[in-house]
Amino acid sequence: MSAPHRVRAALRTETRIHARRGTAAAALALGAVWAALVLALPAEPGRTVAGLLLFLDTAGFGVLFAAVLMLGERTSGAWAALAASPLGAGEYLAARLCAFTVLGAAAAVPITAAARPVGGLGGALTAVAATALLAALLCAVSVAACASARDTADLVAVVPLCLAPLLAPPLLVAVGAAGHPALYAVPTTAAHTAVRWGLDPASVPLTGTAVALLAGWAAAATLGACLLARWALARARTVEGERPPWVTACRRARRPLPAHGSRHPVRVLARTDLRGAATDGMVWALLAGPVLVALALRAGLPLAADLPLLAGADPARWRPMLLAALVLLHVPVMAGSLVALRAVEDRERGALDVWAASPLGTGTYLACRAVAAAVLSAVQLAVCLPLSALADGSAAYAVPSAALLAAAFALAVTAAAPDRVRALVVLKGAGVLFALVPVLVWVLPGPWPRLLLALPPAWPLAALPGYGLAPAPAAGLCAAAAAALLAAAAWRWARAALAR
């Protein structure tokens, strides 16, 4: 079979994977949601928001999915079969990057159209093409960084470290916080400049020729990232994921404890998790995320009014909304995601079947995971709420319901997702819901905010005095009771799903 035939066969396989796992539907659905959000904004801020969404969400959609798909192939044995097949590392990579690039471009079309580009069709095509270029670049870097990863903890620890230098400079330039010419040498800044120029040339302090040169540099950097990813894949196939010594030492420290019949099964599960948590990059990454966001809010909000992007606005008026979206609901999502990914990984690898057959049992295992999510969320909120400098003592009324939502969230993801790819799809959609609900409740007029109280993410908002939806003490009790009932229903659902 010739190389073009092998690539076509790999593309057909990729198409079936994305259709079966729900990644294609998730990308297109997110594109429609963001397009509706951009369309609801006035034209000028809508184009600014669209440029940020195309970079942060649409272009970066495939970053974790590409690595998790590769990880699933390694753990399922498909990786060894691919290595023995005629399909080369470059052809495998071409099919995977092509699939995520097409998904990124397809999701960018409605967002770009909703932004009403100043240059019309030509500007829209430029923005979509630059978004596709960004998607290919970020996915290639992710594959290169995670080619030898063996579990989700490796991915969550490695991806932020590798992508942070590529994500921060474009954001600083886009919001006007920095404009040094050296920042445009970062490939992602160069590509994102082309996105912004396609939406509104006046937003870019460069000529069209300079933007074209930057786009060419971004394309060359993308080609280099693809070559690096191909080398990393070829090496990973040869040595089957050989690890650096420090990773081996960490894994040795995370070996499960020997079984002892006298130990209570809950204590065994807790000790096993705690012993591995100290060297688990996923734990540290997901725990550090809300703390860093809270610190950024504390330090950045007083300076936000000076940014050109927010000229004429008063960010201090948004304090309740920022508190709700970036702290109160962000923490349960991160805590629930951490616990859910651990449970789904146990389920995919068969470890959950072992726990179910042990004296622990499926029900107790799920209850332990739910309690872990709730406690972790409550502790993080106790740290992050005062750390953000956005909350007063009355925000404590919302903490019980938010912590119980983390438990319900973790259980629901465990029930709905039989593997890590589907878990990421669910987490992606739920994260968008948790981020949009506090914004919609804040900005919608009339009776709409109270109608949104039917959604679980809105329950803790009723206990925030800044939203003024209800008296805080009574709302906190009602929200906590509703979240407890939701967690109990999610526990029953997860137990039934795992029993099948």
Phi, psi and omega in degrees: 000130181287166181300315178300322178294321179294320178295318179297320178295320178294323177295321177296320177296317178300318180299316179295321179299312183290328177289320183285322183276348177088006182291321179296314179297322180294317180298315182290323178295318178296322176300319178293320179297312181293327177296319178297320178296315180295321181295331181284347181269156171301161191301309186293308175294333178298321178293323178295313179296320179298319178299320179291319180294319179299327181279309189284324186250307187291308180293326182270008184301318187274001187301305180282326182297318179299318180290321181291322175299317178296320178295317178298324178294325180290315184285336181272350182097350179294332180299316179295322179295320178295321180296328180274350182276169177291348183291119180280167180298321179293321179290320175300314180295319181299317180295317182292314180293324178298318181297313182286331175292318178295319177299316179297318179294319180296319179290333181285337184299306180295326179294316180295319179296320180293335181284349179053069183302143181297323182277007179069218184297320179298317177295321179296317179296322177297315181295319180293317180296318179293326176295318177298320178297317176299318180298316179296318180297311183293320179293322179296318178296320180296316179296317180298320183286329188251015183299328182256010180292146183242348177206174183297327179300320178298317183296310185293333178279323187277317187300312179299323181294323182281326186267339181304316178295340179268340183266324185293312183302315179298324179293318178299320179289318185294321182273357178084011180284339180207152180211024181296139181303331180297333180294333180286348176284344175290127186304321180293325176295319179298315180291320180291331174297322176294323176299311181296321179295322178294325179283318182201102182301332181291342180280353182245122182279044182223159176279165178299324178296317179296320179296320178297319177296320177297320178297321176296319177296320178296321178295319178296319178295323177296318176299317177298320177296323178294319178295320177296319179295321178297318178296317180295321178293317179298319179293319180295324177292327183287313185259001179052055170073041176300137187253153172296158183302324183292327177292319178299319179296319179296317181295325179295324178289340184262013178299141183296151179291148175295146182285140176226124184298336184279347182279142175291137184299326178296321179294323178297314179298316181296316181293323178296315180293316183292325180293324179279337185296327184297331181246015182265113180297328180296318179299312183294322181294315183285334175284325183284333184306303180298326179295317179295321178296317179298318178295321178296321177295319181296318183274328189269331184298318177298336181265351188295328182296339181274353180286139177301329181297329184250027181300129180087353180263161178241090183301337180298333179291340183269008186306311179299320180293317178296319178300316183289313187284322189257351178233296189299320180260339178291321181297312177300324178296316181292316179295315178296323179295318179300311181292319181296317179296323177295316180293319180293322177296319175300319181293318183291325183275350181092358179294329180294327176296325178293315177298322181295325180278349179277175175300344180295308180083157182296315183298316180291323177302312180294322178296320178296319178295319180296316179297320179299317179296316181294314181295316179299318179295316180297318180294316180295321177295322178298332178273315190281328181299308176290331182293329182286342182063022178253347188246150169250188184297334182291343178294344180297336179297335182271349185294315181302315181293322178296319180294319178292329175296325176298319178296313179298321180297313180298317180293320181295318178295319178298322180288322188274339189243110177280349179213174187288329179294312178294327177298319178295324177299313180295317180297323179297311180295318179294322178298321177296319180297314181294333179278326185278325185301312179296329178290316181294318179297329182283321190263336184287142182269172170063221185276355186301318180302321180287332175293329179287351178294349174291341179274133181306320180297342180276347184297313178296336181294329180296336180268002176268119181301330182298334179276336177063033181275329183195164173302130190301312183298312181295319180296323178297318178295315180295318180295320178295320179295317179295319179293325177295317177297320178296320178295321178296319178294320178294324177297316179296319179296314181295320179296319178292321181293321180284341179281343182282000000 
